Amino acid sequence: MVHYVIMGCGRVGSSLALTLERSGHSVAVVDQDERAFRRLGRHFGGQRVTGVGFDRDALTRARIQDAYAFAAVSSGDNSNVIAARVARETFGVEHVVARIYDPGRAEIFQRLGIPTVAAVRWSTDQVLRRILPDGDLTGDFRDASGRIVMAEVRVAPDWIGHPLSEMESEAGIRTAFVTRLGEGMVPTQDTLYQQGDILHAVMAVAAQDEAERILARGPRPANDLLDDDRDDDETRSENGADRP
């Protein structure tokens, strides 16, 4: 069972909590206003923690130390980002996301390493796609045959600064578009992967698991690539490709 901590029990926070619990996950919701927990209904079996979402004591009571992911979806931009940073930097939660009302602040927060989504484009589904484990993600689109999928894929931080073309070559994918600082963009041959980028890739369904494994692993060491080149040279030599 995966544990999630959600800060804010408004419309989005309560919807997230109920969706995650229905999926069989453990959930704790933190909110300053105890009355906000009414949105969860009487059948909600997760934790209700009254307190400030970036307070260490409140987060500890919510079992943040056991959390797979943390979502800050209160009504305050600064509170959400502070809470997300505390979850990541103090408690080591790898998967965090913060709700942002002011899209103009998105670039600042992205540079701090906090994935954000502006409220004007906000939905419960967008949050879920950023905090659920890989196996729970579904493709954005499948062709009529069911053999091709376009999906949002997770990318290891080690890819930062590498060309998207290198990622495509290693993982066997094609980049459909990139969401950067809250805006979609069509990459060029020279586009580099940046911190906070969200990659939407097209790939064969049969090869999806392998492609996502490669992207989550990071780029191959230079020595491995040199070994591959030597193997290719030896193969060509054995086949007579280098003979006059």
C-alpha atoms as one frame of an Amber mdcrd trajectory, in Angstrom:
protein
   0.000   0.000   0.000   1.373   3.404  -1.048   1.005   6.359   1.341   0.127
   9.879   0.152  -0.025  13.184   1.996  -2.241  15.979   0.692  -2.140  19.559
   1.954  -5.454  21.327   1.527  -8.942  19.852   1.740 -10.724  22.029  -0.764
 -12.416  20.735  -3.906  -9.212  19.415  -5.498  -7.674  18.105  -2.274 -10.756
  16.188  -1.205 -11.221  14.781  -4.714  -7.594  13.614  -4.741  -7.906  12.013
  -1.318 -11.078  10.123  -2.184  -9.729   8.978  -5.564  -6.496   7.685  -4.033
  -8.321   5.907  -1.217 -10.695   4.222  -3.668  -7.607   2.986  -5.507  -6.458
   1.200  -2.359  -3.855   3.704  -1.170  -3.214   5.140   2.277  -3.995   8.868
   2.482  -3.493  11.667   5.017  -5.020  15.111   4.485  -3.688  18.220   6.248
  -5.755  21.409   6.598  -5.826  24.336   9.016  -9.623  24.388   9.067 -11.105
  21.293  10.664 -14.443  22.028   8.992 -12.838  21.456   5.595 -12.680  17.732
   6.303 -16.463  17.554   5.855 -15.792  17.362   2.115 -14.269  13.918   2.641
 -17.522  12.444   3.924 -17.995  10.169   6.891 -16.782   7.054   5.072 -13.274
   8.382   4.396 -10.862   6.044   6.157  -7.658   8.086   5.869  -6.101  10.509
   8.328  -7.450  13.996   8.973  -4.666  16.177  10.373  -5.551  19.668  11.564
  -2.575  21.978  11.201  -0.434  24.092   8.874   0.673  22.104   5.846   4.312
  23.149   6.035   4.600  22.656   9.798   6.938  19.758  10.523   4.849  18.494
  13.416   1.685  18.421  11.306   3.496  16.662   8.485   5.003  14.122  10.871
   1.529  13.358  12.242   0.462  12.818   8.642   3.302  10.264   8.272   5.169
  12.315   5.693   8.240  10.210   6.447   6.419   7.223   4.911   4.943   9.102
   1.951   5.551   8.131  -1.659   4.245  11.524  -2.794   3.053  14.882  -1.481
   0.542  17.229  -3.126   0.139  20.820  -1.926  -3.232  22.035  -3.192  -4.291
  24.719  -0.711  -5.485  28.162  -1.790  -2.126  29.859  -1.206   0.719  29.789
  -3.747   3.476  30.518  -1.241   2.153  28.026   1.298   1.967  25.330  -1.352
   5.525  25.860  -2.548   6.951  26.111   0.977   5.170  22.911   1.972   6.374
  21.113  -1.153   9.955  22.175  -0.459   9.741  21.046   3.165   8.368  17.673
   2.039  11.182  17.221  -0.454  14.154  18.829   1.269  13.426  18.008   4.912
  11.653  14.675   4.630  13.103  13.433   1.339   9.812  12.901  -0.499  10.786
  12.465  -4.148   7.399  13.022  -5.786   5.897  16.436  -4.983   3.589  18.818
  -6.816   2.314  22.292  -5.907  -0.827  24.055  -7.055  -0.151  27.575  -8.363
  -2.776  30.260  -8.985  -0.371  32.788 -10.504   1.133  31.331 -13.733   3.739
  34.130 -13.664   5.357  32.482 -10.649   5.582  29.083 -12.288   9.059  29.645
 -13.738  10.482  30.618 -10.339   9.062  27.564  -8.635  10.093  25.230 -11.442
  13.675  26.454 -11.025  13.430  25.418  -7.377  12.711  21.891  -8.563   9.021
  21.908  -7.602   6.653  20.667 -10.345   3.735  23.077 -10.572   0.468  23.397
 -12.449  -1.335  26.726 -12.792  -4.881  26.724 -11.460  -6.329  27.796 -14.808
  -5.172  24.448 -16.213  -5.689  22.509 -13.024  -7.511  19.213 -12.675  -7.408
  16.290 -10.284  -6.174  14.116 -13.142  -3.111  16.311 -13.660  -2.105  15.912
 -10.030  -2.615  12.161 -10.083  -0.366  11.824 -13.121   2.460  13.488 -11.205
   2.207  11.520  -7.971   1.035   8.020  -8.862   3.641   5.271  -9.345   4.740
   4.510 -12.911   2.564   1.424 -13.191  -0.570   3.448 -12.480  -0.038   5.929
 -15.303  -2.066   5.539 -18.466  -1.432   6.814 -21.954  -2.915  10.063 -23.193
  -3.825   8.587 -26.547  -3.825   5.262 -28.374  -4.278   4.748 -32.074  -7.191
   2.694 -33.397  -5.095  -0.487 -33.526  -3.989  -0.114 -29.919  -0.337  -0.569
 -30.922   0.839   3.046 -30.576   0.523   5.183 -27.444   1.292   8.806 -26.628
   2.065   9.048 -22.931   3.521  11.414 -20.369   6.724   9.722 -19.240   8.927
  10.208 -16.214  12.505  11.199 -16.938  15.493  10.825 -14.612  17.181  14.102
 -13.539  20.412  12.762 -15.068  18.979  13.620 -18.503  19.026  17.365 -17.733
  21.160  19.133 -20.344  20.994  16.247 -22.824  19.385  16.659 -26.268  15.918
  15.193 -26.655  17.247  13.501 -29.786  19.635  11.481 -27.603  16.748  10.406
 -25.369  14.724   9.421 -28.428  17.588   7.357 -29.823  18.266   5.458 -26.603
  14.635   4.854 -25.618  13.192   4.294 -29.101  10.582   7.036 -28.771   9.472
  10.159 -30.604   8.796  13.356 -28.672   5.307  14.671 -29.423   5.671  17.818
 -27.313   7.184  19.131 -24.094   5.424  21.039 -21.339   7.898  23.644 -20.075
   6.995  26.134 -17.342   3.324  25.348 -17.828   3.296  25.883 -21.590   3.402
  23.310 -24.394   6.172  23.488 -26.990   7.178  21.474 -30.044  10.890  20.623
 -29.664  13.489  20.968 -32.388  16.491  18.760 -33.118  18.609  20.925 -30.791
  16.198  21.138 -27.842  17.796  20.139 -24.532  15.904  18.545 -21.664  15.546
  21.037 -18.793  14.673  20.651 -15.132  10.909  20.633 -14.695  10.153  19.609
 -18.295   7.262  17.207 -18.795   7.866  14.902 -21.745   4.998  13.575 -23.861
   6.296  10.775 -26.067   4.958   8.501 -28.797   6.052   4.872 -28.702   4.973
   1.316 -29.467   2.826  -0.169 -26.695   4.926  -3.343 -26.802   8.075  -1.317
 -26.133   6.597   1.123 -23.605   7.905  -0.574 -20.457  11.453  -0.724 -21.830
  11.333   2.886 -23.041  10.132   4.127 -19.654  12.793   2.051 -17.903  15.532
   3.653 -20.014  14.214   7.172 -19.428  13.909   6.564 -15.684  17.434   5.087
 -15.585  19.208   8.042 -17.174  21.719   8.275 -20.028  24.208   5.490 -20.531
  27.786   6.130 -19.399  30.150   7.247 -22.159  32.243   4.086 -21.690  29.244
   1.904 -22.545  28.698   3.832 -25.764  32.368   3.435 -26.702  32.112  -0.320
 -26.089  29.101  -0.461 -28.418  31.051   1.371 -31.111  33.931  -1.110 -30.783
  31.507  -4.023 -31.026  30.006  -2.512 -34.185  33.483  -2.039 -35.679  34.420
  -5.645 -34.889  31.186  -6.923 -36.406  31.777  -4.978 -39.614  35.331  -6.264
 -39.780  34.213  -9.878 -39.338  31.668  -9.442 -42.093  34.270  -8.044 -44.423
  32.925  -4.532 -44.447  36.414  -3.080 -43.959  38.091  -5.194 -46.605  39.238
  -3.455 -49.817
